[in-house]
Every structure is written in structure tokens, then in C-alpha cells.
Amino acid sequence: MKQLLLDIQPPPPASFENFTLGKNAEVVMNIKEAIHGNAPSRFIYLWGASGSGKTHLLKAAQAQGAEVADNVHLLNHQAQVGLFNHYNQIKTDGGCLICAGSHAPMQMGLREDLATRLAWGLVYQLQPLSDTEKATALQAHARERGINLPDEVIDYCLSNLRRDLPTLMTVLDALDTWSLVTKKRITVPMLKQLIQLDLSF
């Protein structure tokens, strides 16, 4: 049964349309504008906690033609030099570069020249969603998949599980799969059984 739950349909591709804005509307607007050459800068750096949506936005931007670099805080010396050179090349040739990391550019121990470059453009800290916004995002995801998701199931998720949106979406997809297999509607008891099968939630 556990393997069955892990065999979940892949999520829809990341896009600006299926990103829950919360307090990040300005960020998304400027990424879109940067891609089309209309933003104050063609270089944007995003940072924030894990699960805040950085990778989602990078994938959405990449699908629209931007170049991206994720998890810059994990780059080794050689990779940092490569990103620095790539930044300069884009600055000369044109284009758009969206980068993301765990902290602000000057707070990650990167090479000073790279950190300075990343700080030159627009720098945004992604703001986490409120519980109400997370609930709205889960209901929207459920509607996309044709899932009847009771409010009490969402309340239980927000009270008892890891609260980042990717985890919550994964749980919802697993619940949907189990509901289809067992031909039973999604309930809190079903969710509790799922949690016992996979404690990583």
C-alpha cells in the first residue's frame, strides 16, 4: 500500500498561474517584466525559507525563456566562478537571469564578486503563506484534480503536518490516490492512516 501511495501522478508543471501569490505579487510581476525586458533589472535574486516557492518561480521563469540558477548557496568555488562569468555574459549579450538561494546574497559566504553581482539586481525575500493562504492553495489544487477536499482535512494537515506547501500538496496527492484505489471519500481518519504509513509527512 505504501508503494502505491508513492506512485503518485506527477504534479502539473510549475507556472506563474499555479503559484499562490500571498504577499509575493510584486515579485512575480517583476519576474514576468524582467523576462520581457520591462523590469528595472534583468537580474533577480530570490531568497527565503525552504518551501517558500523559490524553485517553483524559477521553473516558471525558465519555461518562459529566462535562465535560472537555484540553490546558489550550495555552489562550490568552481561553480561560483561559472555563475559569475555567466552573469557577465548575460549582461553583455542580453537576456534574463533569475537566481535563488537560502539567504540574502551577502550572507551566504559566496565569493565577494559573485555576491556583489547577485545583489546588483532586484533582490526579494519570499514571504511565507499564512494558514488561510495555504488552505486556499490546497483547495485550488484539489479543484484542479477534481478532489472533494473537506475543510476539516485541511485543518488537520495544517495542525499536525509539516507546514510547507510542497509537503501539503504531496499529502493531498497521496490522499487522492488512496481515495481512488479504495473508492472511499477523503476523510480525517483516512489522512491519519496515511500518516501512519509514511511518517515523513
N, C-alpha and C positions, 0 to 999 in steps of 0.2 A: 504493500500500500504506500509506503514511504517513497519508493522509487516512482510509483505512479504520480505522486504529488509533485515530485521534482521534474516530471516530464511535462512541463507547462508550455503552452504556446508562447512563442517569443512576443515581447511587448511591441506595440506599434513603434515605428521609427520616431526618434526624438524630433520634435518640431517646435517652432515658436507657438503654434496654435495649441499644442497639448502641454505647454508649460504653465503651471499655476503661478500667476504673477505675484500675488501677495503685495509686498511693498517694493517689488523689483521692476515695476513698469518702466521706469526711466532707463534701467539697464538694458532691457530688451529693446526698447525704442532706439537707443543709441547703437546697439549691435546691428540692428537692421539698417540704420542710416549709414553706419560705417561700411557695411557690405556694399552699399550703393554709392559710396563716396560722398555722402552728405553730412557725416558727423564731424564734430570738431577735431577728431583724430581718427586715423585709420588703424590705430593700435589701441586695444582694450585689454585690460588685465582684470580678472575676476578672482576674488578670494572669499573664503568662508568655510564654515564647518563642513565635515563630511555629510553628504545627503542634502546639501543646500541647493543643489541644482546646477553646479558649475559644469559638470560633464554633459548634462542634458543640453545646456545652452551651447556648448562647444560643438556638439554633434549637430545641433540645429543650424548653427552658423556654417559649419563645414558643408552641410547639404545645400546651402545657398551660395557656396563658392568661396567662403573665407578659408584662410589657412589657420590651423589651430595647434596649440601646444598645451597639453594637460599635465598636471602634477609636476610643475616645474621645480618644486621643492625637492623632488627625488632625482633630478638630473645630476649625473656625475660631472667631473670637470670637463671632459671632452664634449659631452652633450651640451653643457652650458656654452662652451665656445661655439658649437654648431648653431645653437639658437641665437646667439649674439650676431653671428655672421648672417644668419637667415634674416634676422630683423633688419640689418643694414641693407641687405639685398632688396627686401620688400620696400624699404624706404626709398631706395633708388629707382626701382623698376615699377613701383605701384602695386596695389593690392591691399589686402586687409588681413591683419593678424590678430587673433583672439587667443589669449593665454590664460591659464588658471593655475592657482596654487593654494596652499593651505593658509598662507598669511600674506600680509602686505609685502610688496617687493623687497623692501629694505630689511625685512625681519626674518629672512629665511637662510641667511648665511651664504647667499649666492655670490658669485664673482661680482665685484662692485660695478664693473662696466655693464654686465647684464642686468643687474638690479636697477641701475640707473635708467637703462633703456626701457625696462618694463614700467618704470614709474613715470616716464615721459608722457605716455598716452593717458587715456581715461582709465582710472582705477576705481573699481567698485567692490565693496564688501556686500555679498548677497545676504539679504535679511531672511532669517528663518520664517517659515509659515506659522501662523497661530493655529491652535487646535481647530478653530472654526474653519480656517482656510484649508487645513489638511482634510477635514471632513468633507468640505466642498469638492476638493480634488478627488477624493476617493469615490464620492457619488458620481462625479463626471466620468471617471474611469469605469465605474460599474455600468453606467448607461451606455458607454461605447461598446462594452462587451455584452450588453443585454442582460445584465445581472440585476436581480431584485435584492438590494442590499439594505436590510433593516438598520435603522438608526442605532439600535442597541448593540449591533455587531461593531459598528464604527466606534461607539463609545467604549466598548470593551478593548478594542485594539489600541485606542489612544491612552487608555488607563493601564494596560498590562504588557504592552509590547514595546520594542524599540520604536522610537517615535519619528525616525527619519522616514521621509516619503518613499524612497525606494523599497525599504523593508515592508512598509504597509501595503504597497502595491503588490509586492511578491506574495504576501499573505492573502490578499484579495484574489489574486490569480489562482493560488493553490486551493482556496475555498471554492472557487468557481469550478475548477477541475473535479474536485471531490464531489461537489453537488451534482455535476453531470453524471459522474460514474454511479453514485448511489441513488440518483434520481430523487434526492431529498432537497428541500429548500435550505438555504443558508440560515443558520441559527447560531446563537452564542454557544450552546453545547457542542455543535459541530466544530466551531472555532477552538474550543478547549481541547477537543480530541486531536485536532491538527497540531496544536502547540505541543501536546504530549508526544506526538510522533516526531516532531522536529523542533528541538529545544533551541535551535539557533535563532528562532524568531524572538 
